[in-house]
């Protein structure tokens, strides 16, 4: 998904971003419907510091987009054999 956000700036292509927003909307409507119908409970009723979590998640996402990829993928590209060597895997992530 990071590539989809990167394409918004590099290739001026918003297709994956729109698909992502549609997926989040459908999921949100589905979960909220199940909560309102009483089929599932709301685990976030007593969730403390919601604003801080939202801001932190947003900043984390911006950082990943600016970095160009998720950290594990970057390390895999830098150290292509890291999955075979447990010492390198533990060192880089």
Secondary structure, DSSP 8 states (H G I E B T S, - for coil): -HHHHHHHHHT---HHHHHHHHHHHHHHHHHHHHHHTTSS--TTTT-S-HHHHHHHHHHHHHHHHHHTS-HHHHHHHHSTTTTT-HHHHHHH-
